[in-house]
Amino acid sequence: MIPDTNLINALARLLIFPGLLFAVPAAWFFLWVERKAVALMQGRVGPPFMQPFFDFIKLLGKTTPPRSGVAGLLMRAWPLIAVSAAAGAVGLLPVLPSSGGFEGDLILLLALLELPSMCIIAAGFSSRSIFGEIGSAREAVLSVAYNVVFLLAIVSVAASQHTFRLEALAQLPASPLRWLGVLAILVCLPAKLHLNPFSLPNAEQEIYSGPMVEYAGPELAMWELSHGLEWVAATGLVATLAAPHITLVWLAALIFVGLMFAIVLILSTLASATARLAIDTTVRFYWQCTLIFAVLAISSALFMRFRS
Amino acid sequence: MERVCGICSNIHTLTLCQAMEGLTGQTPPPRAQYIRVIMAELERLHSHVLWAGIASKLMGFKTMFMTCFEIREKIMDVLAAISGNRVNYSMNRIGGVNRDIDDPAAILAMIEQLEGEMMKTVIPIFTTSSTARSRCAGIGVLTEEKAISCGVVGPTARASGLGQDLRRAAPYAAYAELDFEVPVEKAGDVRARLFVRALEIIESCKILRQALTKLPPGEINSGEEKFKFVTGTATSRVEAPRGEVMYSVSWKEGSRNPNRVHVRTPTFANMPAVRWMVMGARLADTPLIQASIDPCYSCTDR
């Protein structure tokens, strides 16, 4: 029996390109870009190019004290689920034009992008550490605050061009509503990636990195990798929506990666120029964003309807 | 006594030497008094900038932390240019100081450059950054009444509206001859403490400029190596970067060592007030509130 070509395609995307072959090196690369950019802005030398990779390998080689029972099992499972979800999200990105995609893949991408955050919340509570629990509670509140803007942005982007296919969105010319959506996604990215000024769940000085406090060794390596993959998936989503449509494959891929690089630089600059906000200020900020964005999106949609 | 604290090491020897000068009848020459002021103010700059760095780190503002520590390094360079040391300066001795400032103009140039940097970075960022403001305003409030009842000292007291400063109230060294303001804020919150320290940085630069320009000629110490102590107890109080430091030294004539040396450091006086500051505060703010009194555990433990 000949296997389903769709299945082979999907597996190839997940395991070869842009899955593991692109996603993992890109995750390390963007982690390095973020660390190096912040270091240079702070007048430091910063880590060498291979440092995120060395960190990962070193953490993999450490042994951690075993945790018995369901809590131990769950604590080992959460980072693996987070890595798989984030890698899956990167696998859906149209890094190269006409490389696949299916009806509704934007919704799946959203779900996969949300999974690592859920895993972090669960991991903090599973660790039974007071700092982990506070971090998880913060992550949950933050998630509720920014996800309304994030979902509204995605829905308006999809509604403006009548499709939930990433591939199709990448090829269609951008509308004003889509740019509004891209802007709203950009506003949500610092919270999604736990960057300043919204780095509350992993605040080192307040709650000792929150949900990650009880993690070490290979499991921590997996969390680091999942964080890097989240960087690639989140910046990749913005790059997909913002990149101009170009038929030349290598040029399109180059512009795609270039845009991701630029977004990482913008986010790093924001992170290094701000202090960490408290939870109530953050929630107020995102609910205000939701209100502003909702008004703008509805008026833009009405304007488009009248024009057509 | 220099090793009581790694940040205000000079203040501890200065206070001890002043107390011992009371027991030996020594008076330091005017040049030594000015050099003592210069060292004390440089140390205040160093301490306030270091504190600003730590406070930024607790707010999650790591760039500011790095900027502050970069400036602190330069202040330490000035201290090293005068004393030859970066942390324990060995400047004070009974009856004067150990080292002279040979080229005050060069030190003045270094300080003016530092002042320019601080006015461009630390002070505007702390006073205008909206994220920093949102983390400091209205938190950790210590009212004036509570400040009096807790007996707080230094910038913590001045941020709660108490205009106390020993450099003004009981001048020592050459402070009586220098012109400076004592910044006082009424709000009593973390932002007020931050403001007071930022303004004190500006005032310290003003004092340094005057002291280096007016540096009188002459000897830097009495030249004596052996001292004759009288029986009795002498106390000395100075305004350290964190507030009042008090030394009490008891000596018995003919003895090689003092009977008793008692040290009271500012953190010891300020620490109990934290209990009132953190009441009703969010967990996220508690590290910053505690840091806002600029606690020094080595001082408290002495």
Interface residues (C-beta under 8 A of the other chain):
Chain A: V38 M41 Q42 G43 R44 I134 N196 P197 S199 L200 A203 Q205 E206 I207 S272 A273 T274 A275 R276 L277 A278 I279 T281
Chain B: S56 K57 L58 M59 G60 F61 K62 T63 M64 M66 T67 E70 S129 T131 A132 S134 R135 R282 L283 A284 D285 P287
